Amino acid sequence: MPISAVDAISPALLHTKKQLFQPFQFGQWTKLAVVGLLAGELGSGGCNRSFTNFNIPRGDSGRHFLEQAWMSQHGLQDWSMPNLAIYAGLIIALVASLLVLGIILMYVSSVMRFILFDSVLVRNCRVGEGWSRRQGPGFRYFVWKLLYFLASVVFFAVVIGIPVALALAGGWFKEPGEHVGPLILGGICLFLVVAIFAVVAAVVFVLTKDFVVPQMALEGIGAFEGWRRLWAMMQAEKGDYAIYIVMKIVMAIVAAVVIGIVSVILGLFFVLPTVVLGAVGVMAGKSAGLTWNAGTITLAVVVGCILLFCFLYLVSLVSVPAIVFFPAYSIYFFAGRYPALSAALYPAPIGSSMGTAPFGQPPPLPAL
């Protein structure tokens, strides 16, 4: 029988308790932390803001830093305009590298989503086996996420680009004082449209990873076929799915507050000593006669990335209960509405006519 979004909380909590603490296995805990971090499940606890907490050198200090690095590398004594072409090439190369890295991480995240689903479903995280087995559904999910991202970019480009272009053509920005009313009204309307789209897009993404991914994992179907089935289910139970979304938002806010507090505490014990040691290292390098060049800048970037990953891994370690709970919550809510998931979550006893399936294979459906 399907259970409500409120009733699904209790079995999900019990599932999390049994998987993580009965018995406690540090190896499983660390694997779940890595899988949850790469699968993007930390976003459920509001930790994804860790990627945005950086201060980039700005103003004269940033310009002076770049000038010093370039001149130290090439032995130049003054700044010349032709070097701007070289910097433009470096910026293009950096943007292209970040784009390629983002696509690679998107693919890794897609496969890890299925590994996380398997890990919670069978209460055992096996990354290597899951990676080799989940390439097919992971690639299909990756294609869906790529199309989802491109559709979002096109929407924002059209919705924001066309009004801005019309305003520029009408001269609203050249003489804003004469068009205060249209600018304010247009800004409010544009903000509302973007906000509504952002909420809808977020709900679509959450429903996909919660209810479409299980169908892709258990039956090998595509994301669009999974959405066709899910849409029919949602049409029959609009109220239950609406309550599920509300409950998930509320619990995500609570988890974000708790994990945010823990992240601040970790920051006090990790970030501050790291900053102090970095400052000491910079001063020691200056005393030794080192200057900013391609080698030292590359070394600083590599060390910074390693330290960032270490900090995010520590945050993911303390976030493992949330990483397990949220997928378990969606599984228990959806199991009563999806027979294949119910059969995998509640396997028949050994010797039964239904039998059980090997790990990672679609379980047999109960005889009608």
C-alpha positions in Angstrom: 0.0 0.0 0.0 1.3 3.5 -0.8 2.2 5.5 2.3 2.0 9.3 2.6 4.9 11.7 2.5 4.7 12.1 6.3 4.5 8.4 7.0 7.6 7.8 4.9 9.8 9.8 7.3 9.8 7.1 10.0 11.0 4.1 7.8 13.6 6.3 6.2 15.0 7.3 9.5 15.0 3.7 10.6 16.7 2.7 7.4 19.4 5.3 7.9 20.0 4.2 11.4 20.4 0.5 10.5 22.6 1.2 7.5 25.0 3.6 9.2 25.1 2.5 12.9 24.0 -1.2 13.0 26.8 -1.9 12.8 29.0 1.2 12.3 31.5 0.6 9.4 33.9 3.5 8.8 34.7 2.1 5.3 31.1 2.3 4.2 30.8 5.7 5.8 33.7 7.1 3.8 32.4 5.5 0.5 29.0 7.0 1.0 30.6 10.4 1.6 32.5 10.2 -1.7 29.5 8.9 -3.6 27.2 11.6 -2.1 29.7 14.3 -2.8 30.1 13.3 -6.5 26.4 12.6 -6.9 25.5 16.1 -5.8 23.4 14.8 -2.9 25.0 17.4 -0.6 22.7 19.9 -2.3 19.8 18.3 -0.4 21.4 19.5 2.8 22.2 23.0 1.5 26.0 22.4 1.3 26.5 23.2 -2.3 27.2 26.9 -1.4 30.7 25.7 -0.5 31.7 26.0 -4.1 30.9 29.7 -4.2 32.8 31.0 -1.1 35.9 32.3 -2.8 37.3 35.8 -3.0 39.0 36.6 -6.3 41.5 39.4 -6.3 39.9 42.5 -7.6 40.9 46.1 -8.4 44.5 47.2 -8.4 45.8 44.4 -6.2 44.5 41.7 -8.7 45.9 43.7 -11.7 49.2 44.1 -10.0 49.3 40.4 -9.2 48.7 39.5 -12.8 51.2 42.0 -14.1 53.9 40.8 -11.7 53.3 37.2 -12.6 53.5 37.9 -16.4 56.5 40.2 -16.2 58.4 37.8 -13.9 57.8 34.9 -16.3 58.9 36.8 -19.5 61.4 39.3 -18.0 59.4 42.3 -19.0 59.8 45.6 -17.2 56.6 47.4 -18.2 53.0 46.6 -19.2 52.2 46.6 -23.0 48.9 46.4 -24.7 49.7 43.6 -27.1 49.8 41.2 -24.1 46.1 41.6 -23.9 45.7 39.2 -26.8 47.7 36.6 -24.9 45.6 37.1 -21.8 42.4 36.8 -23.9 43.7 33.5 -25.2 44.5 32.3 -21.7 40.9 33.3 -20.6 39.4 31.4 -23.5 41.5 28.4 -22.7 40.5 28.6 -19.0 36.8 28.8 -19.9 37.1 25.9 -22.3 38.9 23.8 -19.7 36.2 24.6 -17.1 33.5 23.6 -19.6 35.1 20.3 -20.3 35.7 19.7 -16.6 32.0 20.5 -15.9 30.8 18.0 -18.5 33.1 15.3 -17.1 31.8 16.0 -13.6 28.2 15.9 -14.9 28.8 12.5 -16.3 30.5 11.2 -13.1 27.6 12.7 -11.1 25.1 10.9 -13.3 26.7 7.5 -12.7 27.2 8.2 -9.0 23.5 8.9 -8.7 22.7 5.3 -9.6 25.5 4.0 -7.3 23.9 6.0 -4.5 20.5 4.5 -5.2 21.9 1.0 -5.2 23.9 1.7 -2.0 20.8 2.9 -0.1 18.5 0.2 -1.6 20.7 -2.7 -0.5 22.4 -1.0 2.4 25.9 -1.7 0.9 28.0 0.8 -1.0 30.2 -0.9 -3.7 31.7 1.9 -5.9 33.8 -0.2 -8.2 31.1 -2.7 -9.1 28.5 0.0 -9.4 30.6 2.1 -11.7 31.1 -0.7 -14.2 27.5 -1.8 -14.0 25.8 1.6 -14.2 27.4 3.1 -17.2 24.3 2.5 -19.4 21.7 4.2 -17.3 24.2 6.7 -16.1 24.9 7.8 -19.7 21.1 8.1 -20.4 20.7 10.2 -17.3 23.7 12.3 -18.3 22.1 13.0 -21.7 18.9 14.1 -19.9 20.8 16.4 -17.6 22.7 17.9 -20.5 19.5 18.6 -22.4 18.0 20.0 -19.2 20.9 22.4 -18.7 20.8 23.5 -22.4 17.1 24.1 -22.2 17.6 26.2 -19.0 20.3 28.3 -20.7 18.1 28.9 -23.8 15.2 29.9 -21.6 17.2 32.5 -19.7 18.9 33.7 -22.8 15.5 34.3 -24.5 13.6 35.6 -21.4 16.3 38.0 -20.3 18.0 38.7 -23.6 15.0 39.8 -25.6 13.7 42.4 -23.0 17.2 43.8 -22.5 17.7 44.1 -26.2 14.3 45.9 -26.6 15.2 48.2 -23.8 18.6 49.0 -25.4 16.9 49.6 -28.7 14.4 51.9 -27.1 17.2 53.9 -25.4 15.9 53.2 -21.9 19.4 52.7 -20.5 20.8 55.8 -22.1 18.2 58.0 -20.3 16.9 55.9 -17.4 15.4 58.9 -15.7 12.8 59.2 -18.4 11.8 55.5 -18.3 11.8 54.8 -14.5 8.3 53.4 -14.5 8.8 50.9 -17.4 12.2 49.9 -16.1 10.8 49.1 -12.6 7.7 47.3 -13.9 9.7 45.4 -16.4 12.3 44.4 -13.8 9.6 43.1 -11.4 7.9 41.1 -14.2 11.2 39.7 -15.3 12.1 38.7 -11.8 8.8 36.9 -11.2 9.1 35.0 -14.5 12.7 33.9 -13.7 11.8 33.0 -10.1 8.8 30.9 -11.2 11.0 29.1 -13.8 13.7 28.5 -11.3 11.3 26.9 -8.9 9.7 24.7 -11.6 13.1 23.7 -12.9 14.2 22.7 -9.4 11.1 20.7 -8.8 11.5 18.9 -12.1 15.2 18.0 -11.3 14.3 16.7 -7.8 11.4 14.6 -9.1 13.7 13.2 -11.8 16.4 12.0 -9.4 13.9 10.8 -6.8 11.4 9.0 -9.0 12.7 8.7 -12.6 16.2 7.4 -11.6 14.7 4.3 -9.8 12.8 3.4 -12.9 15.9 3.8 -15.1 17.9 1.7 -12.6 15.4 -1.2 -12.2 14.0 -1.4 -15.8 16.7 0.2 -18.0 14.3 2.7 -19.5 15.2 6.2 -20.6 14.5 9.4 -18.6 11.7 10.6 -20.9 9.9 7.3 -20.7 10.3 7.4 -16.9 8.8 10.9 -16.9 5.9 9.7 -19.0 5.1 7.1 -16.4 5.7 9.4 -13.5 3.4 12.0 -14.9 0.6 9.5 -15.1 1.2 8.6 -11.4 1.3 12.2 -10.4 -2.0 12.9 -12.2 -3.6 10.2 -10.1 -2.2 11.5 -6.8 -1.6 15.2 -7.2 -2.1 15.9 -3.4 0.4 13.2 -2.2 3.1 14.3 -4.5 2.6 18.0 -3.6 2.9 17.2 0.1 6.0 15.2 -0.7 7.6 18.2 -2.4 6.7 20.5 0.6 8.0 18.0 3.1 11.2 17.6 1.2 11.7 21.4 1.1 11.1 21.6 4.9 13.5 18.8 5.7 16.1 20.1 3.3 16.0 23.5 5.1 16.4 21.8 8.5 19.3 19.7 7.1 20.9 22.8 5.6 20.8 24.6 8.9 22.4 21.7 10.8 25.0 21.0 8.2 25.7 24.7 7.9 26.5 25.0 11.6 28.7 21.9 11.4 30.5 23.4 8.3 31.2 26.6 10.2 32.7 24.6 13.1 34.8 22.6 10.6 35.9 25.9 9.0 37.2 27.2 12.3 39.4 24.1 12.7 40.4 23.7 9.1 40.2 26.9 7.1 41.7 29.3 9.6 44.9 27.2 10.2 45.1 26.6 6.4 45.0 30.4 5.8 47.7 31.0 8.4 50.0 28.3 7.0 49.4 29.7 3.5 50.4 33.2 4.6 53.5 31.8 6.3 54.4 29.9 3.1 54.0 33.0 1.0 56.2 35.1 3.3 58.8 32.3 3.4 58.7 32.1 -0.4 59.3 35.9 -0.7 62.1 35.6 1.8 63.7 32.9 -0.3 63.5 35.1 -3.4 60.5 33.3 -5.1 58.3 35.4 -7.3 54.9 34.8 -8.9 55.4 33.0 -12.2 53.7 30.2 -14.1 55.2 27.5 -11.8 54.4 29.1 -8.5 50.9 30.1 -9.6 50.2 26.6 -10.8 51.5 25.2 -7.5 49.2 27.5 -5.6 46.2 26.6 -7.6 46.9 22.8 -7.2 47.4 23.1 -3.5 44.2 25.2 -3.2 42.2 22.7 -5.1 43.5 19.8 -2.9 42.6 21.8 0.3 39.2 22.6 -1.1 38.5 18.9 -1.8 39.7 17.9 1.6 37.3 20.4 3.3 34.4 19.3 1.1 35.2 15.7 1.9 35.1 16.5 5.7 31.7 18.2 5.2 30.4 15.2 3.3 31.6 12.9 6.0 29.5 14.6 8.6 26.6 14.8 6.0 26.4 11.1 5.4 23.2 10.7 7.5 21.5 13.2 5.2 23.1 11.6 2.1 21.4 8.3 3.1 18.2 9.7 4.5 17.0 11.7 1.5 17.3 8.9 -1.0 15.8 6.5 1.5 12.9 8.9 2.0 12.1 9.0 -1.7 12.5 5.2 -2.0 10.0 4.4 0.8 7.5 7.0 -0.5 7.8 5.7 -4.1 7.9 2.0 -3.4 4.2 1.6 -2.7 3.5 3.3 -6.1 6.1 1.4 -8.2 5.9 -2.4 -7.9 9.4 -3.0 -9.2 10.9 -0.8 -6.4 8.6 -2.4 -3.8 9.9 -5.9 -4.9 13.5 -4.7 -4.6 12.9 -3.0 -1.2 10.9 -5.9 0.3 12.3 -9.0 -1.3 10.4 -12.3 -1.0 11.7 -14.9 1.5 14.1 -17.5 0.1 12.3 -20.4 -1.4 9.3 -18.2 -2.4 8.0 -18.4 -6.0 9.0 -14.8 -6.5 12.6 -15.3 -5.7 15.2 -12.5 -5.5 17.4 -11.0 -8.1 21.2 -10.6 -8.0 22.6 -7.3 -6.8 21.9 -4.5 -9.3 19.6 -6.5 -11.5 15.9 -5.8 -11.9 14.0 -7.8 -9.3 11.2 -10.1 -10.5 7.7 -8.6 -10.2 5.2 -10.3 -7.9 2.8 -12.7 -9.7 -0.6 -11.1 -10.3 
